[in-house]
Amino acid sequence: MARVDWRIQGYDVTNCNCAWGCPCQFMSLPTQGYCHAGVFFRVDRGHFGSTSLDGLAFGGLFAWPKAIHMGNGHAQPIIDVRANDAQREALLKIMSGEETEPGATIFNVFAATYSKVHQPLFKPIRIEADLEARTARIEVEGVFEARVEPIRNPVTGEAVRAQIVLPAGFEYERADAASGKVQTMPGASIPLSWDAKHAHFARLDMTGEGVVRGRAA
């Protein structure tokens, strides 16, 4: 059966509880032995079949008791409240790894590691990011907030630029590492809290076949 044609372009901002650089990016075990994360995507241009996804945001809160590939993860999907019914359905299908070549995207890979997916939340999502400056502010009303800034030299205080390059990555080819502070609000289904831990910014260009590499928009 043919898959629905979809593509999303924009950027993502990821925060997790690992040390800067995140050993998971290099097939190593997480810093503290478990993985907690808040991951959000801004779609500047996108579609799912005939449904436009332009200007929407989505993401979620995630927790695994050990390394991600060991499974038993919990996921809390969060979709932009501005999305209509068709857009909500489309984004949830993308997030759940549907209409995707097996193993081709972060959504499809991670979906296989969940033992529980909470009912999706439809909330105002505010994402303000400067990818070049490596700064961001993310707010999900009543649920989550994050502040991201550059990693700084502990001696001089100057901003340090560090990049992660994964030519065959299923989330991105290149990302800028940063430092994040995260806090969920009381009652969140997946509580998160940390400061000065790993964050990264990455350009988003993805289809059901995976990360777009060298193709024109």
Secondary structure, DSSP 8 states (H G I E B T S, - for coil): -----EEEEEEEEEEESS-TT-GGGGT---TTSSEEEEEEEEEEEEEETTEE-TT-EEEEEEEESS-GGG--EEEEEEEETT--HHHHHHHHHHHTTTTS-TTSSHHHHHHTTEEEE---EEE-EEEEEETTTTEEEEEETTTEEEEEE-EE-TTT--EE--EEE-TT-SS-SEEEEEEEEEEE-TT-SS--EEEEEEEEEEEEEEETTEE--S---
